[in-house]
Amino acid sequence: MEKIEIIGVPFSNFVWVVRMVCEEKRVPYDLTPAPPHSPEINAIHPLGKVPAMRHGDVTLCESKAIATYIDRVFDGPKVIPEEPRAAAETEKWVSLINAHVDPIMVRQYLLSYVFPKTADRTPDRKVIDAALPEMQKQIGIFDQAVAKTGYLAGQSFTLADMDLMPILYYVQKFPEGEAMMKAAKNLSDYYAKHSQRPCFKATIPPPPPQR
């Protein structure tokens, strides 16, 4: 079977997710670095967003669709469980993270540090400070969610956990996020445990480019 090609910048949390899926299932893949709206991405994603995927004559965009395809086509541990209730729980958390957590923690909080839109390119305090109450609420939700089993969905490491781990990795690199994580014991323990998984360690990206 042909090797999968993952297309996108490695520091994207969504690119990281699909790479983790490949590593967890031991699916060979090549990473083609390409930024959003590049010709390589625009050829597959109608909105120019990363990641994109090629596998033979199959092309896909959106991390959830790519992860689902890889999980169904290849052998290895299921990252979306086959049991209906566990699958639904996994889908629920992926949807919550992608629709609500990523916009706050990544697009609003993290990018205001890394790629600020201020005139002098200093962190955009107004945008950062506005994100903090919702971030604190979300951290609390995750802290409670992982308290029982150490996973977001059921009794095993799933796509839901893969979706969250890169965001937590980045959030802790900045002062408010670091403080929130330290105060959330269950979530801190969860992160410490799963950050040692081979699929996570093998896909930690280099720092994003300096502007």
C-alpha positions in Angstrom: 0.0 0.0 0.0 1.3 3.5 -0.9 2.7 5.7 1.8 0.5 8.5 3.2 1.6 12.1 2.5 0.7 14.6 5.2 0.9 18.2 4.0 1.1 21.2 6.3 3.4 23.1 8.7 4.6 20.8 11.5 3.9 23.3 14.3 0.2 23.3 13.5 -1.7 21.5 16.2 -4.0 19.9 13.6 -1.1 18.7 11.5 0.4 17.3 14.8 -2.8 15.4 15.5 -2.8 13.5 12.2 0.9 12.7 12.6 0.2 11.2 16.0 -2.5 9.0 14.5 0.0 7.7 12.0 2.6 7.1 14.7 0.1 5.4 17.1 -1.0 3.0 14.4 2.5 2.7 12.9 1.4 3.9 9.5 4.3 5.0 7.3 4.0 8.6 6.1 5.9 11.5 4.7 5.5 15.0 5.9 5.5 17.7 3.3 5.9 21.1 5.0 3.6 23.6 3.4 1.9 26.7 4.9 -1.8 27.5 4.7 -2.9 28.9 1.4 0.2 27.5 -0.4 -0.4 25.9 -3.8 0.1 22.4 -2.2 -2.7 23.1 0.3 -5.0 25.0 -2.0 -5.0 22.1 -4.4 -6.8 20.0 -1.7 -8.4 22.3 0.9 -11.0 24.7 -0.5 -10.3 27.2 2.2 -6.5 26.8 2.1 -6.2 25.3 5.6 -3.8 22.7 7.0 -3.5 19.7 7.1 -4.1 18.0 3.8 -3.5 14.4 2.8 -2.7 12.4 -0.2 -2.8 8.6 -0.3 -2.7 7.1 -3.8 -5.7 8.7 -5.6 -7.3 9.8 -2.4 -7.0 13.4 -1.3 -8.5 14.7 2.0 -8.5 17.8 4.1 -9.6 18.5 7.7 -7.8 16.7 10.5 -10.9 14.8 11.7 -11.6 13.4 8.2 -7.9 12.5 7.7 -7.7 10.8 11.1 -10.9 8.8 10.4 -9.6 7.7 7.0 -6.3 6.5 8.4 -8.0 4.7 11.3 -10.4 2.8 9.0 -7.9 2.0 6.2 -4.9 0.8 8.3 -4.4 -1.9 11.0 -3.2 -1.0 14.4 -5.0 0.3 17.6 -8.2 2.1 16.9 -8.1 5.8 17.7 -11.8 6.0 17.2 -13.3 3.0 19.1 -15.6 0.6 17.3 -18.0 0.4 20.3 -20.8 2.9 19.6 -20.8 4.7 22.9 -17.1 5.0 23.2 -16.9 6.2 19.5 -19.6 8.8 20.3 -17.7 10.0 23.3 -14.6 10.4 21.3 -16.4 12.3 18.5 -18.0 14.5 21.2 -14.7 15.6 22.6 -13.1 16.1 19.2 -16.0 18.3 18.2 -15.8 20.3 21.4 -12.0 20.8 21.0 -12.1 21.8 17.4 -15.2 24.1 17.6 -14.7 25.7 21.0 -11.2 25.1 22.5 -9.0 25.7 19.5 -10.6 29.1 18.8 -9.9 30.3 22.3 -6.7 28.6 23.4 -4.9 28.5 20.0 -6.4 31.2 17.7 -7.0 33.8 20.4 -4.5 33.1 23.2 -1.5 31.4 21.6 -1.4 33.3 18.3 -1.6 36.6 20.1 1.7 35.7 21.7 3.4 34.0 18.7 2.0 36.0 15.8 0.6 39.2 17.3 -1.2 41.7 15.1 0.1 44.7 17.1 2.0 47.4 15.3 5.2 46.6 17.2 4.7 42.8 17.2 4.5 42.6 21.0 2.0 40.2 22.5 -1.5 41.6 22.1 -2.5 41.9 25.7 -6.1 43.0 25.0 -6.8 39.8 23.0 -4.9 37.6 25.5 -6.6 39.0 28.5 -10.0 38.6 26.9 -9.4 34.9 26.3 -8.4 34.1 29.9 -11.8 33.6 31.6 -12.9 31.2 28.9 -9.6 29.4 29.0 -9.9 28.9 32.7 -13.3 27.5 32.3 -12.1 25.1 29.6 -9.1 24.0 31.7 -11.5 23.2 34.5 -13.8 21.1 32.3 -10.8 19.0 31.1 -9.4 18.7 34.6 -12.7 17.2 35.7 -13.1 15.1 32.5 -9.9 13.2 32.9 -10.1 12.7 36.7 -11.9 9.3 36.5 -10.0 7.3 34.0 -7.0 9.4 32.9 -8.5 9.7 29.4 -11.0 12.0 27.8 -13.2 9.2 26.3 -13.5 5.8 28.0 -10.6 3.6 29.1 -8.1 4.1 26.3 -6.0 6.7 24.4 -8.1 8.0 21.5 -8.3 10.7 18.9 -9.9 12.9 21.6 -6.7 12.8 23.6 -4.6 13.3 20.5 -6.6 16.4 19.6 -6.1 17.9 23.1 -2.4 17.1 23.8 -0.8 19.5 21.3 -2.9 22.4 22.6 -1.8 21.7 26.1 1.8 21.5 25.0 1.6 25.0 23.6 -0.6 26.5 26.3 2.0 25.7 29.0 4.7 27.7 27.2 3.0 31.0 28.2 2.6 32.4 31.7 -1.2 32.3 32.2 -1.6 28.9 30.5 1.3 27.5 32.6 -0.3 28.8 35.8 -3.7 27.3 34.9 -2.2 23.9 34.1 -0.2 23.8 37.3 -3.4 24.5 39.3 -5.3 21.7 37.5 -3.8 18.6 39.1 -5.7 16.0 37.2 -5.0 17.6 33.9 -1.3 18.1 34.7 -1.0 14.4 35.6 -2.9 13.5 32.4 -0.5 15.6 30.3 2.6 14.3 32.1 1.5 10.7 31.5 0.5 11.0 27.8 3.4 13.3 26.8 5.6 10.2 27.3 3.7 8.2 24.7 5.9 7.4 21.6 3.4 8.9 19.2 3.6 12.2 21.0 7.3 12.4 21.5 8.1 11.4 17.9 6.0 14.2 16.5 6.9 17.2 18.7 7.5 20.0 16.1 10.3 22.5 15.9 9.4 26.0 17.1 7.4 28.1 14.7 9.4 30.6 12.6 10.3 33.9 14.1 8.7 36.9 12.5 
